[in-house]
Amino acid sequence: MMNWQQLISNKRLGQEHRHVLRHDDRSEFKRDYDRLIFSAPFRRLQNKTQVFPLPGSVFVHNRLTHSLEVASVGMSLGNDIARQLKTIHPELANTLFEEIGTIVSAACLAHDMGNPPFGHSGEKAIQTFFTEGKGQELKGEISTGFWEDITHFEGNANAFRLLTHRFNGRRSGGFVMTYSSLASIVKYPFASSLAGKHGKFGFFSSESETYQKIADELGIICKNKPGDPLCYARHPLVYLVEAADDICYEIMDIEDAYKLKLLSLSETEALLLGFFNDETRQKIRDRIREEGVTDDNEKVVYMRACAISRLESECVNIFFLHEKEILNGVFEGSLIDHLPTQEREAYRQCAQTSKQKIYKSKLVLDVELSGYKIMETLMETLIDAAVNPERFHSRQLISRFSSQYEINDEKLETRIMSVIDYISGMTDVYALDIYQKINGISLPII
């Protein structure tokens, strides 16, 4: 069984044996949070698609606002769990365990940082370049492990790389974050060769030793036999990060759909109040009336807040009840999967509505189609430059890469990964700009 005292560590990757003089009272986990908030990759999330196209006259969520909201819910989940578990584990009082709210919140900030432009469409474009496009020709020139990584390219694994990889000009250990914060973002703690049909995994081959080092230090249960691909149980706090994400994207997508008139007020109310029994629903309606709320948008905001609060509370209860299974690495599914019948059915209704009326809406399909084409073109052009660096046009393209990327490395795999690093780090607008320039559609204006 994993134990909390070992699982919560403020040891920093890249500074394990270094004493660092501190000049303020922030905890190491609060430093993780602040380091992420002020980082350029986090800031770039403001110009990355969440679900809907980036805002016009109606402001909807992007990756940045989504991550901030997930971090807020994650903080609540962590703090509430810490409070409850201390009642049955009094030995955890006044230890680092009491800071799990901050750890979860920091991990929530980082959970989408590895996602490429244009959401899942961009992710798919990177994968299919190698499985269906011109990248198929490279299979015989690279290792099996690397081929598995790039054909299953995954935002979660890329986030772990972004936070831990030593890019050119960066100090050792990437963001130099604590072991516990890093482990808390790895939703799928196994190698890409185990991704299967769902296509999810937790770390690229290049970062597998780093994850193994972190997992072994924290006492995370290893599930693979010697010689098999790496496979671990989840760090328990991953379940809280996942729950915060699940709650926010499902409920906030419903609110955004209402703002964009994809859902009516009555449809939105039915979905958001579906988490409550008849008596509680009426109390919520009475409260809205008593508060004098007449604006429909504000009514939706209040109902959304009630739904999130209910789901957060239920997830805390589920984690508390299944703590032993979680620490033994045998808990199945997500916390959302274990909701009580009414809440689980209400969540399913939200998910079903999102699939039918949101994710297949013209707004979303248009950005996916455009985004896929942009990403496909960038992959084709820049990977070709990396494979054939001696060509004149390749040298022009390669000169656009900043010094942090190892695009001039002798090893082909390193050059290919540098292209993926470069493209996945782009914002939607920057990807469009580069696409237009390399296709001669636009010229810089001085």
C-alpha positions in Angstrom: 0.0 0.0 0.0 1.2 3.5 -0.8 1.4 5.8 2.2 0.7 9.6 2.4 3.9 10.5 4.3 6.0 9.2 1.4 3.6 10.3 -1.4 3.8 14.0 -0.4 7.3 15.2 -0.9 8.6 18.7 -1.5 11.8 17.3 -3.1 12.5 19.2 -6.4 13.5 17.5 -9.6 16.9 18.7 -10.5 17.6 20.1 -7.0 17.6 16.9 -5.0 21.0 17.5 -3.3 21.0 21.3 -3.4 20.2 23.5 -0.4 18.3 26.6 -1.7 18.1 29.7 0.4 14.5 31.0 0.6 13.6 34.7 1.2 9.9 34.3 1.9 7.4 32.0 3.7 5.8 30.3 0.7 5.7 26.5 0.8 7.5 24.6 -2.0 4.1 23.6 -3.4 3.0 27.3 -3.5 6.3 27.9 -5.4 5.2 25.3 -8.0 1.9 27.1 -8.4 3.5 30.5 -8.8 6.2 29.2 -11.2 3.5 27.9 -13.4 1.3 31.0 -13.3 4.2 33.2 -14.4 5.5 30.9 -17.1 5.3 31.6 -20.8 3.7 28.1 -21.7 0.9 28.8 -19.2 0.3 32.3 -20.6 0.1 30.9 -24.1 -2.9 28.9 -23.1 -5.0 32.1 -23.4 -4.7 31.6 -27.2 -5.4 27.9 -27.4 -8.9 26.5 -28.2 -10.7 24.7 -25.4 -13.8 23.6 -27.4 -15.3 26.6 -29.2 -13.4 28.9 -31.5 -11.6 31.8 -29.8 -14.0 34.5 -28.7 -15.7 37.0 -31.0 -18.6 39.0 -29.5 -19.3 36.3 -26.9 -16.5 35.2 -24.6 -16.2 31.5 -24.1 -13.5 29.4 -22.4 -10.0 28.9 -23.7 -7.4 26.7 -22.3 -6.2 29.4 -19.8 -9.6 30.2 -18.3 -10.4 26.5 -18.2 -7.1 25.7 -16.3 -7.7 28.5 -13.8 -11.2 27.2 -13.1 -9.9 23.6 -12.8 -7.2 24.8 -10.4 -9.9 26.5 -8.2 -12.0 23.3 -8.0 -8.9 21.3 -7.4 -7.9 23.5 -4.5 -11.3 22.8 -2.9 -11.1 19.1 -3.5 -7.7 18.8 -2.0 -8.5 21.0 1.1 -11.7 19.1 1.8 -10.0 15.7 1.4 -7.2 16.8 3.7 -9.7 17.9 6.3 -11.7 14.6 6.2 -8.7 12.2 6.1 -7.1 13.8 9.1 -10.1 12.6 11.2 -9.0 9.0 10.6 -5.3 9.7 10.2 -4.4 12.1 13.0 -0.7 11.5 12.4 -1.1 13.5 9.1 -1.9 16.7 11.0 0.9 19.3 10.8 2.7 17.5 8.0 3.1 18.2 4.3 -0.2 16.3 3.7 -2.1 19.4 4.8 -0.9 21.1 1.6 -2.5 18.7 -0.9 -5.0 21.4 -1.9 -2.0 23.5 -3.2 -0.4 20.5 -4.9 -3.6 19.6 -6.7 -4.2 23.2 -7.7 -0.7 23.5 -9.2 -1.2 20.2 -11.0 -4.5 21.5 -12.4 -2.8 24.6 -13.8 -0.3 22.3 -15.6 -2.6 19.6 -16.8 -3.3 21.2 -20.3 0.1 22.8 -20.9 1.2 20.1 -23.3 -1.9 20.4 -25.5 -1.2 21.5 -29.1 -3.1 24.3 -30.9 -6.7 23.6 -32.0 -7.6 21.1 -29.2 -8.0 17.5 -29.9 -8.0 18.2 -33.7 -4.4 19.4 -33.4 -3.5 16.3 -31.3 -5.0 14.1 -34.0 -3.2 15.9 -36.8 0.2 15.1 -35.2 -0.7 11.4 -34.7 -2.1 10.9 -38.2 0.8 12.5 -39.9 2.8 9.4 -38.9 0.0 6.8 -39.2 -1.8 8.0 -42.4 0.4 10.8 -43.9 3.9 11.2 -45.3 5.3 10.4 -41.9 4.6 6.7 -42.5 7.8 6.6 -44.5 9.9 7.3 -41.4 8.9 4.1 -39.5 11.9 2.1 -40.6 14.3 4.9 -39.7 13.5 5.3 -36.0 13.2 3.1 -32.9 10.0 1.2 -32.1 9.6 3.1 -28.8 9.9 6.5 -30.5 7.4 5.4 -33.2 4.9 4.4 -30.4 5.4 7.8 -28.8 4.7 9.9 -31.9 1.9 7.8 -33.3 0.1 8.1 -30.0 1.1 11.7 -29.4 -0.7 12.8 -26.3 -1.2 16.2 -24.5 -0.8 14.6 -21.1 2.6 13.0 -21.9 3.6 16.2 -23.6 2.8 18.2 -20.4 5.1 16.0 -18.4 7.9 16.5 -21.0 7.4 20.2 -21.0 7.7 20.3 -17.2 10.7 18.0 -16.9 12.8 18.0 -20.1 16.0 19.9 -20.2 15.6 22.0 -23.4 18.6 23.9 -24.7 19.3 26.9 -22.4 17.1 25.6 -19.6 18.5 24.6 -16.2 18.4 21.0 -15.1 15.0 19.4 -14.4 12.8 21.5 -16.6 10.5 23.7 -14.4 12.3 22.2 -11.3 9.0 21.3 -9.7 8.4 19.1 -6.7 8.1 15.4 -7.1 4.5 15.3 -5.8 3.2 18.1 -8.1 4.8 16.3 -11.2 3.4 12.9 -10.2 -0.1 14.4 -9.8 -0.4 15.4 -13.4 0.4 11.9 -14.9 -3.1 10.7 -15.6 -1.9 7.6 -17.5 1.3 6.4 -15.7 2.4 3.9 -18.3 4.5 3.8 -21.5 3.1 4.5 -25.0 3.3 0.9 -26.0 0.5 0.2 -23.5 -1.7 3.0 -24.9 -4.0 0.6 -26.7 -7.1 1.7 -28.5 -7.8 4.7 -26.2 -4.4 6.1 -27.3 -3.5 7.5 -23.8 -0.2 7.3 -22.0 1.8 9.3 -19.5 5.3 9.9 -20.7 7.5 9.7 -23.8 10.4 7.3 -23.9 12.7 10.2 -23.4 11.1 11.0 -20.0 10.4 7.4 -18.8 13.5 7.4 -16.5 12.4 10.7 -15.0 9.0 9.4 -14.2 10.4 6.1 -12.8 12.7 8.1 -10.6 9.8 10.2 -9.2 7.5 7.2 -8.8 10.0 5.1 -7.0 10.9 8.1 -4.7 7.2 8.6 -3.8 6.5 4.8 -3.3 4.0 4.7 -6.2 3.1 1.0 -6.9 4.9 -0.4 -9.9 2.7 -2.8 -11.9 5.0 -4.1 -14.6 7.3 -7.1 -14.4 11.1 -6.6 -15.1 11.7 -6.2 -18.8 8.1 -5.1 -19.5 7.0 -1.6 -20.5 6.8 0.8 -17.5 3.4 0.7 -15.8 2.5 2.3 -12.4 -0.6 2.9 -10.3 -1.7 6.5 -10.2 -0.5 8.8 -7.6 -3.7 9.3 -5.5 -3.9 13.0 -6.1 -4.3 12.4 -9.9 -7.9 11.3 -9.1 -8.5 14.8 -7.7 -6.9 16.6 -10.7 -9.0 14.4 -13.0 -12.2 15.1 -11.1 -11.6 18.9 -11.1 -11.1 18.7 -14.9 -14.1 16.4 -15.5 -16.4 18.7 -13.4 -15.2 21.9 -15.1 -15.2 21.0 -18.7 -18.6 19.2 -18.6 -20.4 21.9 -16.6 -18.7 24.9 -18.2 -19.3 23.6 -21.7 -23.0 23.6 -20.9 -22.8 27.3 -19.8 -20.8 28.2 -23.0 -23.3 26.4 -25.2 -26.1 28.5 -23.6 -24.2 31.7 -24.2 -23.7 30.8 -27.9 -27.4 29.9 -28.2 -26.7 26.2 -28.8 -28.9 25.4 -25.8 -32.1 27.2 -24.7 -32.6 28.5 -21.1 -35.0 25.6 -20.3 -32.6 23.0 -21.7 -29.7 24.5 -19.7 -31.7 24.6 -16.5 -32.8 21.0 -16.9 -29.2 19.9 -17.3 -27.7 21.9 -14.4 -30.5 21.2 -12.0 -30.6 17.5 -12.9 -28.0 16.9 -10.1 -30.6 17.7 -7.5 -33.9 16.2 -6.2 -37.2 18.1 -6.7 -37.1 19.8 -3.3 -33.5 21.1 -3.8 -34.3 22.3 -7.3 -37.2 24.3 -6.0 -35.0 25.8 -3.3 -32.5 26.9 -5.9 -35.3 28.5 -8.0 -36.7 30.2 -4.9 -33.2 31.5 -4.0 -32.8 33.0 -7.5 -36.1 34.7 -7.2 -35.5 36.0 -3.6 -32.1 37.4 -4.7 -33.9 39.4 -7.4 -31.9 37.8 -10.2 -33.8 38.6 -13.5 -31.0 38.3 -16.0 -31.0 34.8 -17.6 -27.2 34.7 -17.9 -26.9 35.3 -14.2 -29.5 32.6 -13.5 -27.3 30.1 -15.4 -24.2 31.3 -13.5 -25.9 30.5 -10.2 -27.2 27.1 -11.3 -23.8 26.3 -12.7 -22.2 27.1 -9.3 -24.7 24.9 -7.5 -23.9 22.0 -9.9 -20.1 22.3 -9.5 -20.5 22.5 -5.7 -22.6 19.3 -5.6 -20.2 17.4 -7.8 -17.1 18.6 -5.8 -18.8 17.4 -2.6 -19.7 14.0 -4.0 -16.2 13.5 -5.3 -14.7 14.2 -1.9 -17.0 11.6 -0.4 -16.1 9.0 -3.0 -12.4 9.6 -2.5 -12.8 9.3 1.3 -14.8 6.1 1.0 -12.4 4.4 -1.4 -9.1 5.7 0.1 -7.7 2.2 0.8 -8.4 1.0 -2.8 -6.8 4.1 -4.1 -3.7 3.7 -1.9 -3.5 0.0 -3.0 -3.6 1.0 -6.6 -6.8 -1.1 -7.4 -9.4 1.6 -7.6 -11.1 1.3 -11.0 -12.3 4.3 -13.1 -12.6 7.9 -12.2 -14.3 9.5 -9.2 -17.0 10.7 -11.6 -17.7 7.1 -12.5 -18.6 6.3 -8.9 -21.1 9.2 -8.4 -24.5 8.2 -6.8 -27.2 7.2 -9.3 -28.9 10.6 -9.7 -25.7 12.6 -10.0 -24.2 10.0 -12.4 -27.3 10.1 -14.6 -27.3 13.9 -14.6 -23.6 13.9 -15.6 -24.3 11.4 -18.4 -27.1 13.7 -19.7 -24.7 16.6 -19.8 -22.1 14.5 -21.6 -24.7 13.2 -24.1 -26.0 16.7 -24.8 -22.4 18.0 -25.2 -21.7 15.3 -27.8 -24.9 15.9 -29.8 -25.3 19.6 -29.6 -21.9 21.0 -28.8 -19.0 18.9 -30.1 -20.8 18.2 -33.4 -22.0 21.8 -33.8 -20.9 23.8 -36.9 -18.9 26.2 -34.8 -16.8 23.3 -33.3 -16.5 21.3 -36.6 -15.3 24.4 -38.5 -12.4 25.1 -36.1 -11.5 21.4 -36.1 -11.4 21.2 -39.9 -9.4 24.4 -40.2 -7.1 23.5 -37.3 -6.4 20.0 -38.7 -5.4 21.4 -42.1 -3.1 24.0 -40.5 -1.5 21.4 -38.3 -1.2 18.8 -41.1 0.6 21.4 -43.3 3.0 22.4 -40.5 3.8 18.8 -39.7 4.5 18.0 -43.4 6.6 21.0 -44.1 8.7 21.1 -40.9 9.2 17.4 -40.5 10.5 17.3 -44.1 12.9 20.1 -43.2 14.1 18.1 -40.2 14.6 14.9 -42.3 16.4 16.8 -45.1 18.2 19.7 -43.3 20.7 20.1 -46.1 18.1 21.6 -48.5 18.0 25.3 -49.1 14.3 25.7 -48.1 14.9 23.4 -45.1 17.6 25.7 -43.8 15.3 28.7 -44.2 12.6 26.9 -42.1 15.0 25.6 -39.5 16.3 29.2 -38.9 12.8 30.0 -37.6 13.3 27.7 -34.6 14.5 29.3 -31.4 17.7 28.0 -29.8 15.8 26.0 -27.1 14.9 23.3 -29.8 17.5 20.7 -30.8 16.6 21.0 -34.4 20.3 20.7 -35.6 21.0 17.6 -33.6 22.7 14.7 -35.5 20.1 12.2 -34.4 16.9 12.1 -36.5 14.6 11.3 -33.6 15.8 14.4 -31.7 15.1 16.6 -34.7 11.7 15.1 -35.2 10.8 15.6 -31.6 12.1 19.2 -31.8 9.5 19.8 -34.5 6.8 18.3 -32.4 7.9 20.4 -29.4 7.9 23.6 -31.6 4.4 23.0 -33.1 2.7 21.7 -30.0 3.9 24.8 -28.1 2.3 27.2 -30.7 -0.9 29.2 -30.0 -3.7 28.9 -32.5 -3.0 32.4 -33.9 0.7 31.7 -34.2 0.1 28.4 -35.9 -2.2 30.1 -38.4 0.4 32.9 -39.0 3.2 30.4 -39.7 0.9 28.3 -41.9 0.1 31.4 -44.0 3.7 32.5 -44.3 5.1 29.1 -45.4 2.3 28.9 -47.9 3.0 32.4 -49.3 -0.5 33.5 -48.3 0.7 36.5 -46.2 3.8 38.6 -46.0 5.1 40.4 -42.9 4.1 44.1 -42.7 6.8 46.4 -41.5 
